[in-house]
């Protein structure tokens, strides 16, 4: 594995498994459907971050990262309100 593939693998693990799965689990436990859907959309968009790294697309990576962080923020906002 080269450097990009290792970095992409860590992106999959950190976003998908830790942050987004935790938000989805909390939203399911509290019964908050909008928060769950925002977290699910964030997980789906974060999944494509790894492909942007592998194919060396920095603008696409920045856009998808911004979208994923914005959706995480929306999920947290939906949980708080």
C-alpha positions in Angstrom: 0.0 0.0 0.0 1.3 3.4 -0.8 0.9 6.6 1.2 -2.4 7.6 -0.4 -4.1 4.3 0.1 -3.1 4.2 3.7 -4.4 7.7 4.3 -7.7 6.8 2.5 -8.1 3.8 4.6 -7.8 5.9 7.8 -10.3 8.3 6.4 -12.8 5.4 6.0 -12.1 4.2 9.5 -12.2 7.5 11.4 -15.2 9.1 9.7 -17.3 6.0 9.0 -16.7 3.9 12.1 -16.1 6.4 14.9 -17.8 9.7 14.3 -20.7 8.9 12.1 -21.6 5.6 13.6 -21.6 7.2 17.0 -23.9 9.9 15.8 -26.2 7.4 14.1 -26.3 5.2 17.2 -27.2 8.1 19.4 -29.9 9.3 17.0 -31.4 5.8 16.9 -31.3 5.5 20.7 -33.1 8.8 21.2 -35.5 8.3 18.2 -34.3 11.4 16.4 -35.0 10.7 12.7 -33.6 13.9 11.2 -30.3 13.5 13.2 -30.0 9.9 11.9 -30.6 10.9 8.3 -28.0 13.7 8.5 -25.5 11.4 10.1 -26.2 8.7 7.4 -25.8 11.3 4.6 -22.5 12.4 6.2 -21.3 8.8 6.3 -22.2 8.3 2.7 -20.4 11.5 1.6 -17.4 10.6 3.8 -17.2 7.2 2.1 -16.2 9.0 -1.1 -13.4 10.9 0.6 -11.2 7.9 0.3 -11.8 7.7 -3.4 -10.9 11.4 -3.8 -7.6 10.7 -2.0 -6.8 7.6 -4.1 -7.5 9.4 -7.4 -5.6 12.5 -6.2 -8.4 15.0 -6.6 -7.7 17.7 -3.9 -10.6 20.0 -4.9 -13.1 17.2 -4.8 -11.6 16.1 -1.5 -12.1 19.6 0.0 -15.7 19.8 -1.2 -16.7 16.4 0.1 -14.9 17.1 3.4 -16.8 20.4 3.8 -20.1 18.6 2.9 -19.4 15.9 5.4 -18.5 18.2 8.2 -21.6 20.4 7.4 -23.8 17.3 7.6 -22.2 16.3 10.9 -23.0 19.8 12.2 -26.6 19.5 11.0 -26.9 16.1 12.8 -25.5 17.6 16.0 -27.8 20.6 15.7 -30.8 18.3 15.2 -29.9 16.3 18.3 -29.5 19.4 20.4 -32.7 21.1 19.3 
